[in-house]
Amino acid sequence: MGFKTGDFPPVDTETFLDLPLRERVRTLALHWAEYGFGTPKMIHTIYLLKVLVLYMIGGVVVATATSGAGPFWHIDQWWNQPIVYQKLVLWTVLLEAVGVAGSWGPLAGKFKPMTGGARYFARPGTIRLRPWRRVPMTDGDTRTPVDVLLYVGFLAALAVALLAPGHTTASLLEALPHNTSGLVRPALLVAPIVLYVLCGLRDKTIFLAARGEQYLPALVFFAVLPFTDMIIAAKLLIVLVWLGAGISKFGKHFTNVVPPMISNSPTMPFRSIKRAHYRDFPRDIRPSGLAAFMAHVGGTTVEVITPVVLLFSTDRWLTLAGVTIMVIFHLFITSTFPLAVPLEWNILFAYLTVFLFLGFPNSARYGVFDMSSPWLTVAIVAALAFFPVLGNLRPDLVSFLPSMRQYAGNWASALWAFAPGAEAKLNTIAHRPSLNQIDQLLAMGYPPEIAEITMQQTIAWRSMHSQGRGLFSMLYKHIPDLDAWTVREAEFACNSLIGFNFGDGHLHNLDLIAAVQARVGFAPGEWIVVWVESQPIHRNVQCYQVIDAALGVIERGTWAVGDAVDALPWLPDGPIPHTVTWRRDDVPATSR
């Protein structure tokens, strides 16, 4: 891999696309195992510069200059200032909501242009996805001027709170008598909180893009809690995020996440180490024992045990060890450049770990038992745990982000299959700021064959995860001539329709398909979607749907997670077993 030149799969571009789909998936999955996406290092450099200059330096400059806690180059003067912590959270929310933080750029399926977010959310006529049908005044799937006004108002309210000078409170001075920078004025947080909720009820995409499941509770704590309670509540929040992510890795899915993530890391130059994460490369690229160790010792164990230690430890050295482990943990994730590219989120969490547990240690009366009321502690824990518990029991009701199942491999996912030539119909959608990814690559000068193979690398990546084997199994069952069809990874593809995705299949479920169908009008059998829900924590199966865009759901059923995990990515032994629970009979042969 060079700085400007990537590692493209070593295939004959003139004949490769004529091969059977299974053979293409096998070839591209084996290439991914050694090179990942093969992205030129120039792209990673762009991401690093964005994080360093725009996010880190920009955020610290804004936070310190507007609060009197600087100058920004004197880190020792501001790293433990509460208002800097508050403003860095606000800065992160603002960048996420605009669309220049997570899910940005080519690694997230945005090639030209590289930004979604505001280009969609501030434009009337784009697709809007409401989270719950029963919420009044949220009907429809088209963004209106009112939606745009709410969104722009949200950004403006965040900016006002971010730029306003600090305000001293009695509870702050009681805890920190010599503090002069104050806190963000609580009254300035009311508008961002209210607009966070209103935007989210109208369009779940905005709420999830702004990472409302984590930052909205933080803003509420800033607005309503006295200082010491605010710090303790923030500790409870970050610990719950870690624990939720750690517990979600208990199942069989997460081990499959680690090898392709390591393979895609530009900081891992040795192919021998990448290969070691697979059982018997190139014959068997299921996870090896090393991958299982990395997943459940370096991942699960760290995210479950270390946060508990940090929450209750009053020993300085034990706390320092825990902080060091979690900072390394987040920096390691950053170094792998996961495809949703949540780099800013990981950098913020590394800083929050230091700020909360070293800046305000439990031994200085900022422990969980030092909150003003035990009932307040219980209420905060119950509120923070509600959606993670519900989401693990009923993943169909809650996005995997509020469920706190970040990057656990247990995802709602989908593959889209288009009859020859049908994918181009998506480009007829009015008010859409971006074309299909294949057309974005063509606009960048990619030859058609190179652009198509690049896009097919993403479905090979999906095949390396557990749910991918089930999804491909359903496609092979329902589309006999699948080799001639165009297959797309839905997480990537939906980015060009709604401007954001973060591995959440709820953003490209039946609601999005219906919204697109109303605008395009695919004929029966032209666009087939195989979609699967996350595995509930208490069941060993995943529930799938087969959807014809023109007809709706045509089949429902389940497959055993164990069967999906045990299969090779390219399914040389055929589709995995599945159980049909419902089938619609009056559908064309290609859709059955």
C-alpha positions in Angstrom: 0.0 0.0 0.0 1.4 3.3 -1.0 0.6 6.9 0.0 -1.4 7.6 -3.1 -1.8 4.1 -4.5 -4.0 1.5 -2.9 -3.9 -2.3 -2.9 -6.4 -3.2 -5.5 -7.4 -6.8 -5.7 -5.1 -8.7 -8.0 -7.8 -9.7 -10.6 -8.2 -9.5 -14.3 -10.6 -6.5 -14.4 -11.9 -7.5 -17.9 -13.1 -11.0 -16.8 -13.5 -10.8 -13.1 -17.1 -9.5 -13.1 -18.1 -12.5 -15.3 -17.2 -15.0 -12.6 -19.9 -16.5 -10.4 -20.7 -14.4 -7.3 -19.4 -17.0 -4.9 -16.0 -16.9 -6.6 -15.9 -13.1 -6.6 -16.8 -13.0 -2.9 -14.1 -15.6 -2.1 -11.4 -13.7 -4.0 -12.3 -10.3 -2.5 -12.7 -11.7 1.0 -9.2 -13.3 0.8 -7.8 -10.0 -0.4 -9.5 -8.2 2.4 -7.9 -10.6 4.9 -4.5 -9.4 3.8 -5.1 -5.8 2.8 -8.5 -4.7 4.1 -10.2 -2.1 1.8 -6.7 -1.5 0.3 -7.2 2.3 0.9 -4.3 4.5 0.0 -2.6 5.9 3.1 -3.4 9.4 1.8 -7.0 8.8 2.8 -6.0 7.8 6.3 -3.9 10.9 6.5 -6.9 13.1 5.5 -8.8 11.5 8.4 -6.0 12.1 10.8 -5.7 15.7 9.8 -9.4 16.2 10.1 -9.3 14.7 13.7 -6.2 16.6 14.7 -6.9 20.1 13.1 -10.7 20.4 13.0 -11.7 18.3 15.9 -8.9 18.3 18.5 -7.2 21.7 18.0 -10.3 23.4 16.8 -12.3 22.1 19.7 -9.8 23.0 22.3 -9.2 26.5 20.9 -13.0 27.2 20.9 -13.5 25.7 24.4 -10.6 27.5 26.0 -11.0 30.9 24.2 -14.7 31.2 25.1 -14.2 30.1 28.7 -11.1 31.9 29.9 -9.4 28.5 30.6 -6.6 28.9 28.2 -4.4 29.5 26.4 -5.0 26.3 24.5 -1.3 25.3 24.4 -1.1 25.2 28.2 -2.7 21.8 28.6 -2.0 21.8 32.3 -4.3 24.8 32.8 -7.4 23.5 31.0 -7.4 19.6 30.9 -9.4 19.4 34.2 -11.5 22.5 33.8 -15.2 21.4 33.9 -16.3 24.0 31.3 -13.7 22.7 28.8 -15.1 19.2 29.3 -18.7 20.5 28.7 -17.7 22.5 25.6 -15.8 19.6 24.1 -18.9 17.5 24.4 -20.9 20.3 22.7 -18.2 20.6 20.0 -18.5 16.9 19.3 -22.2 17.0 19.1 -22.0 19.9 16.7 -19.6 18.2 14.3 -21.5 14.9 14.5 -24.7 16.7 13.7 -23.2 18.6 10.8 -21.8 15.4 9.4 -18.0 16.0 9.5 -17.2 13.6 12.3 -18.3 9.9 12.3 -19.6 8.3 9.1 -17.6 10.8 7.0 -15.6 10.2 3.9 -14.7 7.2 1.7 -14.3 4.7 4.5 -18.0 5.3 5.3 -19.1 5.0 1.7 -19.1 8.8 0.9 -16.7 9.3 -2.1 -17.8 12.4 -3.9 -18.9 14.4 -2.0 -17.4 13.1 1.2 -19.9 14.7 3.5 -23.5 13.8 4.1 -25.2 15.2 7.3 -26.2 18.8 6.8 -26.3 18.4 3.0 -29.3 16.2 3.6 -30.7 17.4 6.9 -30.9 21.1 5.9 -32.5 20.4 2.5 -36.3 20.1 2.1 -37.5 17.2 0.0 -34.9 14.6 1.2 -35.9 11.4 2.8 -36.9 11.5 6.5 -37.2 8.4 8.7 -39.4 8.7 11.8 -38.5 6.4 14.7 -42.0 5.5 15.8 -45.3 5.7 13.9 -47.4 6.4 16.9 -45.7 9.8 17.7 -48.1 12.6 16.7 -47.1 15.0 14.0 -44.4 12.8 12.5 -46.3 11.4 9.5 -44.6 11.2 6.2 -41.1 10.4 4.9 -40.2 13.7 3.2 -38.2 16.5 4.9 -40.2 19.7 5.2 -39.2 23.3 5.8 -40.2 22.8 9.4 -37.7 19.9 9.7 -35.0 22.0 8.2 -35.8 24.8 10.6 -35.7 22.5 13.6 -32.3 21.1 12.5 -30.8 24.5 11.7 -32.1 25.7 15.1 -30.5 22.7 16.8 -27.1 23.6 15.2 -27.5 27.3 16.2 -28.5 26.4 19.8 -25.4 24.2 20.1 -23.2 27.0 18.8 -24.7 29.6 21.2 -24.0 27.3 24.2 -20.6 26.5 22.9 -19.5 30.1 22.3 -21.1 31.8 25.4 -18.8 32.6 28.4 -18.9 30.5 31.5 -21.3 31.1 34.5 -20.3 30.4 38.1 -22.7 28.5 40.3 -22.8 27.9 44.0 -22.4 24.2 43.7 -19.3 24.6 41.5 -17.7 27.1 44.0 -18.5 24.8 46.9 -16.5 22.0 45.2 -13.9 24.1 43.5 -13.5 27.4 45.4 -10.8 28.8 43.2 -12.5 28.1 39.9 -12.9 31.2 37.7 -14.0 29.8 34.3 -17.4 28.6 35.5 -19.8 26.2 33.7 -21.9 26.4 30.6 -25.0 28.4 31.6 -27.8 25.8 32.2 -30.4 28.0 30.5 -28.4 27.9 27.2 -28.8 24.1 27.2 -32.6 24.0 27.2 -32.9 24.7 23.5 -30.3 22.1 22.4 -32.0 19.5 24.6 -35.5 20.2 23.3 -34.4 20.4 19.7 -32.4 17.2 20.1 -35.6 15.5 21.0 -37.8 17.2 18.4 -35.4 16.5 15.6 -35.1 12.9 16.7 -38.8 12.3 16.8 -39.2 13.7 13.3 -36.1 11.9 11.9 -34.2 9.2 13.7 -31.2 9.7 11.3 -30.4 13.1 12.8 -30.7 11.8 16.4 -28.4 8.9 15.7 -26.0 10.9 13.6 -25.6 13.4 16.6 -25.1 10.3 18.9 -28.1 11.4 21.0 -28.0 8.1 23.0 -24.9 9.3 24.7 -24.7 13.1 24.4 -28.3 14.0 25.2 -28.1 12.5 28.7 -24.8 14.4 29.2 -26.5 17.7 28.2 -29.3 17.0 30.6 -26.8 16.4 33.4 -25.1 19.7 32.5 -28.5 21.5 32.7 -30.2 20.2 35.8 -27.6 18.7 38.2 -25.4 20.5 40.8 -21.7 20.2 40.0 -20.7 17.1 42.0 -23.8 15.2 41.0 -23.1 16.1 37.4 -19.6 14.7 37.5 -20.8 11.4 39.1 -23.6 11.1 36.7 -21.1 11.6 33.8 -19.1 8.7 35.3 -22.2 6.5 35.4 -22.9 7.4 31.8 -19.5 6.5 30.4 -19.3 3.3 32.5 -22.7 2.2 31.2 -21.6 2.9 27.6 -18.5 0.7 28.2 -20.5 -2.0 30.0 -23.2 -2.1 27.3 -20.6 -2.5 24.6 -18.7 -5.1 26.6 -21.8 -7.2 27.4 -22.9 -7.1 23.8 -19.7 -8.9 22.9 -20.5 -12.0 24.9 -22.2 -13.7 22.0 -20.7 -15.5 18.9 -20.7 -12.5 16.6 -17.8 -10.3 17.9 -15.0 -12.8 17.2 -15.9 -12.4 13.5 -15.5 -8.6 13.8 -11.9 -8.6 14.9 -10.0 -10.2 11.9 -11.5 -8.0 9.2 -11.0 -4.9 11.4 -7.3 -5.8 12.0 -6.9 -6.5 8.3 -8.2 -3.1 7.5 -5.9 -1.3 9.9 -3.2 0.9 8.2 -1.1 0.6 11.4 -0.8 -3.2 11.0 1.8 -3.5 8.2 2.6 -7.2 8.7 0.5 -9.5 6.6 1.7 -12.5 8.7 0.0 -10.9 11.8 -3.2 -10.3 9.8 -3.2 -13.9 8.5 -2.7 -15.2 12.1 -6.2 -13.9 12.9 -7.7 -16.4 10.5 -8.0 -20.1 11.1 -6.1 -21.5 8.1 -5.5 -18.7 5.5 -6.4 -19.0 2.6 -8.4 -22.2 2.9 -10.4 -21.1 6.0 -10.7 -17.5 7.0 -13.0 -18.0 10.0 -11.5 -16.4 13.2 -8.5 -18.1 14.8 -7.7 -18.6 18.4 -5.7 -15.4 18.4 -8.8 -13.5 17.1 -10.9 -15.0 19.9 -8.3 -13.9 22.4 -8.2 -10.4 21.0 -12.0 -10.2 21.0 -12.8 -11.5 24.4 -9.7 -10.7 26.4 -8.6 -7.5 24.7 -12.2 -6.5 24.0 -14.9 -8.0 26.2 -12.9 -8.4 29.4 -11.4 -4.9 29.2 -14.8 -3.2 28.6 -16.5 -5.1 31.4 -13.9 -5.3 34.2 -12.0 -2.0 33.8 -15.1 0.3 33.9 -16.3 -1.4 37.1 -12.9 -0.9 38.7 -12.9 2.8 37.7 -16.4 3.3 39.0 -15.5 2.1 42.5 -11.8 2.4 42.9 -10.4 4.9 45.5 -6.8 3.8 45.1 -4.8 6.2 43.0 -2.6 3.7 41.3 -5.4 1.3 40.5 -7.4 4.2 39.1 -4.4 5.3 37.0 -4.0 1.7 35.7 -7.7 1.6 34.7 -7.5 5.0 33.0 -4.4 3.9 31.1 -6.1 0.7 29.9 -9.2 2.5 28.6 -7.2 5.3 26.9 -5.1 2.6 25.1 -8.3 0.8 24.3 -9.9 3.8 22.5 -6.6 4.7 20.8 -6.3 1.2 19.5 -9.8 1.4 18.0 -8.9 4.7 16.4 -5.8 3.2 14.9 -7.9 0.5 13.1 -10.0 3.0 11.2 -13.3 1.0 11.5 -15.6 1.6 8.5 -18.0 3.8 10.4 -14.9 5.9 11.3 -16.0 7.0 14.8 -12.6 8.6 15.4 -13.8 11.7 17.1 -16.0 9.6 19.5 -13.0 7.5 20.5 -10.7 10.5 21.0 -13.4 12.2 23.2 -13.8 9.1 25.3 -10.1 8.8 25.8 -10.1 12.4 27.1 -13.3 11.9 29.2 -11.6 8.9 30.9 -8.7 11.1 32.0 -10.9 14.0 32.9 -13.5 12.1 35.0 -11.4 9.6 36.8 -8.1 11.4 37.3 -9.4 14.9 37.3 -12.2 14.1 39.7 -11.2 10.9 41.5 -13.5 8.9 43.7 -11.1 9.5 46.6 -11.9 13.2 46.4 -15.6 12.6 47.1 -16.6 12.1 43.4 -17.5 8.5 43.8 -20.8 6.8 43.0 -21.8 6.8 46.7 -21.1 10.6 47.0 -24.1 11.6 45.0 -26.5 13.9 46.9 -29.2 11.2 47.1 -29.1 7.5 46.6 -32.5 7.7 45.0 -31.1 10.1 42.4 -28.4 7.5 41.7 -31.0 4.8 41.2 -33.1 7.0 39.0 -30.1 7.9 36.7 -28.9 4.3 36.5 -32.5 3.1 35.6 -32.9 5.8 33.0 -29.5 5.1 31.4 -30.1 1.4 31.4 -33.7 1.4 30.0 -32.9 1.4 26.3 -29.9 -0.9 26.6 -32.0 -3.5 28.4 -35.0 -3.1 26.1 -32.7 -3.1 23.0 -31.0 -6.4 24.0 -34.3 -8.1 24.7 -36.3 -6.5 21.7 -33.7 -5.3 19.2 -36.5 -4.7 16.7 -37.7 -1.8 18.9 -34.4 0.0 19.6 -31.4 1.0 17.4 -28.2 -0.8 18.2 -26.7 2.6 19.3 -29.2 3.4 22.1 -28.8 -0.3 22.9 -25.1 0.4 23.6 -24.0 -2.5 21.3 -21.3 -0.5 19.6 -19.3 -2.6 17.1 -20.2 -5.9 18.7 -20.9 -7.6 15.3 -24.5 -8.2 16.3 -26.0 -5.9 13.8 -29.3 -5.5 11.9 -28.0 -5.8 8.4 -29.1 -6.1 4.8 -27.9 -6.8 1.2 -29.6 -5.2 -1.8 -29.9 -7.0 -5.1 -30.9 -5.2 -8.3 -31.9 -6.8 -11.6 -29.5 -5.7 -14.4 -29.8 -2.0 -14.9 -32.3 -1.4 -12.1 -29.9 0.2 -9.6 -29.6 3.3 -11.8 -33.3 4.1 -11.1 -32.2 5.3 -7.6 -30.5 8.2 -9.3 -34.0 9.5 -10.3 -34.9 10.4 -6.7 -35.5 14.1 -6.5 -33.7 16.4 -4.0 -31.1 13.8 -3.4 -27.7 15.4 -2.8 -25.6 12.5 -3.9 -25.7 9.8 -6.6 -25.2 6.1 -6.1 -21.7 5.2 -4.9 -20.9 3.5 -8.2 -21.6 6.8 -10.0 -19.6 8.8 -7.4 -16.6 6.6 -8.2 -17.2 7.0 -11.9 -17.3 10.8 -11.4 -13.9 10.6 -9.7 -12.5 9.0 -12.9 -12.6 5.3 -12.0 -13.1 3.0 -15.0 -16.5 1.2 -14.7 -14.9 -2.2 -13.9 -12.7 -0.8 -11.2 -15.6 1.1 -9.7 -17.7 -2.1 -9.6 -15.0 -4.2 -8.1 -14.4 -1.5 -5.4 -18.1 -1.6 -4.5 -18.1 -5.4 -4.4 -15.3 -5.3 -1.8 -17.9 -4.1 0.7 -20.1 -7.2 0.2 -17.1 -9.4 0.6 -16.5 -7.5 3.9 -20.1 -8.3 4.9 -19.6 -12.0 4.1 -16.8 -12.1 6.7 -19.3 -11.3 9.5 -21.8 -13.8 10.8 -25.0 -12.2 9.5 -23.4 -11.9 6.0 -23.5 -15.7 5.5 -27.2 -15.7 6.3 -27.9 -12.8 4.0 -26.1 -14.3 1.1 -27.9 -17.6 1.8 -31.3 -15.9 1.3 -30.1 -14.2 -1.9 -29.0 -17.5 -3.4 -32.3 -19.1 -2.5 -34.5 -16.3 -3.9 -32.6 -15.2 -7.0 -31.6 -18.2 -9.2 -29.7 -16.0 -11.6 -28.0 -13.9 -8.9 -24.6 -14.0 -10.7 -26.1 -11.5 -13.2 -27.5 -9.2 -10.6 -26.0 -6.2 -8.8 -25.5 -6.9 -5.1 -24.8 -4.0 -2.7 -24.0 -3.7 1.0 -26.9 -1.8 2.4 -25.0 0.1 5.1 -22.9 1.7 2.4 -25.6 2.1 -0.1 -28.1 3.9 2.1 -25.6 6.6 2.8 -26.3 8.1 -0.5 -30.0 8.1 0.2 -30.1 9.5 3.8 -26.6 11.0 4.3 -25.6 8.8 7.3 -25.1 5.3 8.5 -23.3 3.8 11.4 -23.8 0.1 10.9 -27.5 0.3 11.9 -29.8 -1.7 9.8 -32.8 0.2 11.2 -31.7 3.1 8.9 -32.4 1.0 5.8 -35.3 -1.2 6.9 -38.8 -1.4 5.4 -39.4 2.3 6.1 -36.6 3.4 3.8 -37.5 0.8 1.2 -41.1 2.1 1.1 -39.9 5.7 0.9 -37.6 4.9 -2.0 -40.3 2.8 -3.8 -42.8 5.7 -3.5 -40.3 7.9 -5.3 -38.9 5.4 -7.9 -41.5 2.8 -8.6 -39.5 -0.4 -9.1 -41.3 -3.2 -10.9 -41.8 -6.5 -9.0 -38.6 -8.5 -9.1 -36.3 -5.5 -9.8 -35.1 -4.7 -6.3 -34.9 -7.5 -3.7 -33.7 -6.8 -0.2 -32.6 -9.5 2.4 -32.7 -7.9 5.8 -31.9 -9.4 9.2 -32.6 -8.1 12.7 -30.0 -8.3 15.5 -29.9 -11.3 17.8 -31.9 -10.9 21.0 -29.6 -11.6 24.0 -31.9 -14.5 25.2 -32.3 -16.3 21.8 -29.9 -18.2 19.6 -31.5 -17.2 16.3 -31.8 -14.1 14.1 -35.0 -13.1 12.3 -34.8 -12.3 8.6 -37.1 -10.7 6.0 -37.0 -11.0 2.3 -38.5 -7.8 0.7 -39.5 -7.0 -2.8 -39.5 -3.2 -3.0 -42.7 -3.3 -5.2 -44.5 -5.9 -3.2 -43.3 -5.6 0.4 -42.3 -8.4 2.6 -42.5 -11.8 0.8 -40.9 -14.1 3.4 -40.0 -14.1 7.0 -38.0 -16.6 8.9 -35.0 -17.4 11.2 -31.6 -18.9 11.1 -29.4 -20.2 13.9 -26.5 -17.9 14.8 -24.3 -20.9 15.3 -24.9 -22.0 11.7 -24.0 -18.6 10.3 -20.8 -18.4 12.5 -19.7 -21.8 11.4 -20.0 -21.2 7.6 -17.2 -20.0 5.4 -17.8 -16.5 4.0 -18.3 -17.6 0.4 -20.6 -20.5 1.4 -18.9 -23.3 -0.6 -21.3 -25.8 1.0 -24.4 -23.9 0.0 -26.8 -21.7 1.9 -27.0 -22.1 5.7 -30.1 -23.8 7.1 -33.1 -21.6 7.8 -36.7 -21.8 9.0 -39.5 -20.1 7.1 -42.1 -18.8 9.4 -44.3 -17.0 6.8 -44.2 -16.7 3.0 -46.3 -14.8 0.5 -47.1 -17.0 -2.5 -48.3 -14.5 -5.1 -44.9 -13.2 -6.1 -42.8 -13.5 -9.3 -40.5 -16.5 -9.5 -37.4 -14.4 -9.2 -38.6 -13.1 -5.8 -39.3 -16.5 -4.2 
